[in-house]
Amino acid sequence: MDTKIKISIVVVLIAVISIASWQIALYLNRETVDLRYGGQYYPGEFLLLGKPDFWTKYNLTIEHILFSSGAENNEALISGKIDVNCGADSKTIALFNAIPNDALIIGTLQRGNRYATVVRNDSNYNSWEDLIGKTVATRFGTGAEGVLRRFFNQTYSEKLGRNYRWEDFNWVNVKVEDMIAQLQSGNIEAFTAWEPTPAIAEAQGIGRILRTYGDVALVPVSIHTTKKFAYEHRDLIVRFLAAQLDKAEMIKNNPSECAQIAANAAAQMGIEVSAEAFEKVFQRINFTIEFDYSIIQSIYDTAEFLHEQGKIDKIPTLVYDTSFLEDAKQLRNQT
């Protein structure tokens, strides 16, 4: 047999074996957990990682995966690698545009002052008026950029005699993990990012909050699943949400304890976020799990803005079901 053909056959066999092994691993893993949850590097996720009692109280075995981006998180849900995920408003919109007949919203993880603009602690900047023409940073293509554009679009500048425009500032695209160092070094005068980065800058004494944006947009982080999984595994979803409700209640009542647990969990993952920073976040953001149409409408508001900006081709129809949360509340009362 020709050597090239032999090599090709070997390559194909290796690929087949690898795919089969991966599928078997997925199957075996699926058999050992009740629910596969795709989280992100949000503050509350570290609390869940550090306190597995949230799940065991409801006899749940959860595979809790943290994704570095909402796009990866969505793809995992769409492909069936996870059962439930979470994502901010822009990622909720992307998910419903991708699988309009399957996506379902069942809860909200956080909302409100999730984004903040940070300046150096020793600077004399007090508003965006003071930053006109200055070098400022955000991470392009993220919710931070989106909320800034919405803020500029609706905010009048006395100095300019009109609403702000993106071009009024000298923008730098900076990774969120580099923002604090860039601010401290003087390479930028301000950055806009999501928590916990602003709180870390505060806790380290490097930055102070110039402005938060809960008044501009609620930018809710929603909990998503598929209709098929939700209605075929209602009991699992209800227990999962009961644990999330417990988590939210603990954040509200004991932010200091939650902060310590979250900081310890982050440290075990090699991520340095102090308990002081987590506590600032837990006190600043609204972590309520319950939602109503006003939350859904805020996502539609974002979708309309993105459509006007040419960022999305169409505004999806959002589908949600609050009955799972109502059942989760009853379960908590019985437990």
N, C-alpha and C positions, 0 to 999 in steps of 0.2 A: 504493500500500500504506500502511496506517495506520502512523503514526510509531512508536507503541508496539510494534506487531508487528515493525517493522524493528529496533528497539532490542533486543527479545527475541531475534530471530534472531542478531544480532551477539553478544549475550552468550553464547548457546548455542555459537556457532562458536568464540568465544574459549576457552570452557571445554573444548570438544572438542580444540582445537589444543593447549591447555596440558596436558591429560591425555595426549594422544598424544606430545607432546614429552617429558613426564616418563617415560613408558613406554619410549620410544626411548633416553633417557639411561640408564635403569636397565639396559636390554638391552646397550647399548654398554659400560657400566661393568662389567657382569657378564662380558663377553667379555674384558676386559683384566686381570681379577684372578682368582686361583685360588680365593680364599675371602674372604668378607666377615665380619669379626669385630667383634662389638659388645662393647666393654669398658666400664668405668666409671672414675671418678676414683680408682682404687685405686693404691697405690704402685708395684706391679709393672708396671702399664700404662705408666707414664712411662718405665720402664727399656726396655720393648719399643719405645716410640716413639723413644727416643734411640739405640737400637742395632739398626738394621734387619738387621744381620748374622745375628741369630737366625733370621730368615726365609730370607734368601738362601742361607745354608748348606745349606738343604734345598730350594733351587730353588723357593721359594714367593713369590708376589706376593700380599700381604695388604692388603685395605682395612681399616684399623684405625680404628674409629669409637668415640669416647668419649661415652657417654650420661650425662646429669646425674642420671638416676634409674633404678632397676631396673625400674620400671613401663614406662618408655619402651623400655628395652632388651628386655623381654619382648615388648612389642607389635611391635617390629621383627622379632623372630624368628618370632612367630606369623603375621605378615603376609607373611613371605618376603623382607623387605628385607635381612636378614642371614642368614648360614648357621650361625653359632655365636655364643653369647653367654655372659655370666657373671652371677651374681647370688648374693647372700647367702641364707641358709636360708629366710627368709620369702618371698623372690622365687622361689626354687626351688619352694616349696609353691604359690605363686600360678600359676606356669607349668604345673605338673602338674594343677592344678585347671582351668586354661583349656583345655589340649590333652592330656588324660590318655592318649590313644592314640598320641600322636606324640612327646612329649618324651622325651629321653634324657640321662642324666648320663654324661659321659666323663672327668671329671677334677675336681680341686679346686685352686683357685688359692691360697687362704690359709685359715688357721684359727687359733683360739686367742685371744691377747690383742689382738683387733682393736678393742675398745672400752675406753675408760678414762674415769674421772672425774678431773677436774683442778680443783685449788684454787689460789689465789694463792700464789706462792712464799714470801711473807712471812707467810702466815696460820698460825694454830696449830691448824688442823683436821687430825685424824689418822684419823678414821673417819666413817662415816655417823652414828654416835651424836652427833658434834659438830655435825652439820648439821641435826638435827631442828628444825623450825620456821623454818629459814633459807630464803632465796630461792635456788633452784637452777634450772638450765636443762638442757634437752635439745631435740632436734627431735622433736616429736610425730609419731607414725605411722611412725617409723623403727625399724631394728633396735636402736638405742640405747635407745629406750623399752622395747622388748620385753625386752632383756637386763636392764634395771633392774627391771622388774616381776617377772621370774623370780628375781632376786637378793632382792628384798624379800619375795617369797612364801615363800622358804626360809631367811631369815636372822633369827635371834632378836635382839632388842634388850634389853639389860640395863636400860636406862633406862626403856623402855616396858613391860617385862614381857611382851612378846609379839613376834611377828614384825613387821617393818616393814610399813607400808601407804603407798600413794602419797600419801594425805592427810596424812601426817606432815610433809610438806615443802611449801613454797610454790613451785609450779612456774611456770616461764615458758617459752613456746615460742619458741625462738631459732633463726634460720638458722645453720648450721654456720659460715659465713664471718664471722658477727658475734660468735661466742662469745668469742674471745680479747679483743676490745675491750670487751665487756660485763663480762668478768671483771676486766680491768685497771682499768676505771672504777669498780668497786665496785657495779655494778648487780645483780650476782649473786655468790654466794659460791662457786659451783662449777658446772661444766658436764660433761655426759657426752656424748662424741662418738666417732666412729670415726677411725682414723688416716687421714691424717697430722696432723689438727688438734691432738690432744694433744701430739704430738712437736714441732710448731711452737711451741706455747706454752712447752714446756720449753726449746727452743733459743733462744727470744727472752728467756728469763729471767723470763717473766711467771708461768708456772704450774709446778706440780709434780704428779706423779701421786699421787692419793689411793688409787686402786685400779684394777686391770684385772680382766677378767671371764672369762678363759679357763677358770677353775675352775668357773664357773657354767654356761657353755655354749660349745661349740667354735665355734658360728655359722660354719660353713664357707661359703666362697664357691665355688660349683660352676661347672664349665664345662658348658653345655648345648648340645644341638643337636637336630635332629629325626631320628627313625629313618630316614626316607626319605633325608635328605642323608647321614647317617653310613654307611649300608650301600650307597648308590650311589656314594659318593666316599670309600671307606675309605682309599685311598692319601693323599688330601689331609688327612684327619683324623689319620692316623698321623704325617705330616710336621709338621703343626701342633702336635701334642702333643710331638713330639721337640724342637721349638724351645722349647716351654714348659718342658720338663724341663731344657734347657740354661740357661734363664733362672733357674730355681729353684736350680740348682747354683751359678751365678755369685753369686747373692744369699748363699748359704750360705758360699761360700769367699772372696768378695771384696766384702763389704758396703760398704766405703769407696769403691771404684771404682764400684760400682753406684749409690751415693748421688750421686756427682758426675754421672754420666750422666743419672740421673733428674732431678736439679735443673736441669741444662742444658736437658733436654727440656721441663720445666715452664716454664722462663723463656721459651723460644721460643713458648710458648702464652700468655704473659702471666700465668702463675701463679707466685707467689712462694713457693717452698718451698726452704729452704736444704738444702745437702748434709748438714749436721749433723742436721737433722730427718729426712731420708730415712734416714740411717744408723741413727738410733734405731729407726725403724720396721722396717727390714730385720733388726735384731737382736732385736726384740721379738716379731714375728709369725712364725708357722710358714708358710712358703711352699711346702711340699711339695705336689707335683702328684698323687702317688699317693694312692689312697683305698681304703678297705675298708668292710665293713658297719658298723663302729663309727662311721664318718663319716655313713653313711646313717641310722643309728639316731639320731644327734644331730639330724638334720633332722626325723625323726619326733617326737623329743622336743619340738622347737619347735612342730611341727604340733599335737601334743596339747595343749600349753599354749595356743596360739592358739585352739584349738577350745573349750577350757574357758573362756577369756576371752570367747568369743563373737565373736572377730575373723574367724573363717572358718566356713563352713557345714559343711564336711566335710574329713576327712583323706584326702589323695590316696594312691594307690599309686605309690611312686617306682620308676622303671625305670632301671637303670644297666648299663654294660658295660665291664669293665676290660680286655677283650682289645685294645682300641685302644692303651692305654698299654703293654701287654706288647709289642705290635708296635713301638711307638715306641722302647722301650728297646733292642730288637734292632737297629733302624735306627741308633740312636746308636752302638752298638758297632761297626757296619759303616762308619760315616762317619769 
